[in-house]
Amino acid sequence: MNRNGLKSLRMLSQVWAFFYLAFIIANFVMQNAYAYLASPAGALYIGILGIYAGSKEFERWRQEYSGRRHGEFFVTLFSVVIGCLFIGSMILGPSYQVPSDIVAVYIGVLTIFALTQKSKEEYAERRRT
């Protein structure tokens, strides 16, 4: 993939991240009025994130990627939002629930982050030797 393609995937991933976070907050506030959209929206986001992260790692291993994008920001942002939703649910009661689809997407985000971090570490280690 060329540099412009990777940049486009990064931008698409970021737009979907913010859209999905806004969606899960709105869905929570509206007491799961849009729960039927949680699964497809989450699947789209995880798919886009996976394609971007995978493409970035392939480029790194082909030694064509030298960017230093840090997923820590998005993982931290997701963690804060999910944590706030759980705390909100405990305070506001059972009519404010965190759908399991959203928890599954959060686990997917953490998994993709962990895999890309491990790939980055392995790549750095092999370059040193």
N, C-alpha and C positions, 0 to 999 in steps of 0.2 A: 504494500500500500504506500502511496506517495505521501509526502508531508501534508499536502492539502487535505487528503482524505482522512488522515489521522486527526488533523485539526477540526475538520467537520464533525467527525465522530465525537471528539471531546466536547465540542460546543453542544451537540445534540444530547449527549449524556448529561451535561450540566443543566440544560434547559429542562430535560425530563426530571432530573433530580429535584429542582425547585418546584416544578409543576406537581410532582408526586407528593412532596412535603406539604405544599399548600393544600392539595387534595385531602391528605389524611387529617390535617388539622381541621379543615372545613367539615369533613365527614364526621369527625369527633364532635365538633361544636353543634352540628345539626343532628346529633344523636343517631348516627349511622344511616342517615337518609339516602346516602349514596353507596351503601355497602355493596350493592350489586356491581359497582364499578371498581371495587378495591382489587379484585383478582386480575381483571384484564389490565388495569393501569399498572399494577405491580409487575405483571409478567412482561409488559412492554418495557418498563424501566429496567428490570433485571436483564432482559435480553439486550437492550442497547448498551447497558453498562458492561455486560460480559463481552460483547463484540468489541467495544472500545478497549477494555483492559486486555483482552486477548491479542488484539492487533498491536497494541503498544508493546506488549511483551515479546511478540514475534519480531517486531522491529528492533527491540533492544538486543535480542539474541542474534539477529542478523547484522548487528552493529550499525544500524541505520537510525537508531533513536538515541538522542542524547538529551532530550528534555528532562526536566526535573519537576514533573507534576506531582503534587502530593495529595493523595486521597484522604489523608488524615482529616482535612477540613470537612469533607463530606461525611466521613464516618463519625466525626465528633458532632456535626450538625444533626445527623440521623439519631445518634445516641441521645442527644439533648431532647429532641422532639419526642422520641419514643418514651423517654423517661418522664417528660412532662405529661404525656398522654396517660401513662399509668398512674402517676400521682393525681392527675385530674380525675381519673376514673375512681380512685379510692376516695377522693374528697366529695365528688359530685354524686356518686352512687351508681347503681347498676344500669341506669338508662344511658350512661356514658361509657361505652365499651370500646376496647381496642380489638378490632377484628383479627382473627388469627392469620388472615392473608397478609396483613400489614406486618405482623411479627415474622412471618415467613420471608417477606421481602427484606426486612432488616437483617435476618440471618444470612440471606443471600448477599447482601451488601458486605457484611462482615467477612463472609467466606471469600468473595472476590478480592477484597482488600488483603486478607491474609495470604492468599495464593500469590498475588502480585508482589507482596512484600518478600515472600520466600523466594520467588523467582529473581527479584532484584538482588537479594543477598547472594544467591547461588551464582548469578552472573558476575557480581563483584568479586566473589571468591575465585572463580575460574580465571578472571582477568588478572588477578594478583599472582597466580601460579604459572 
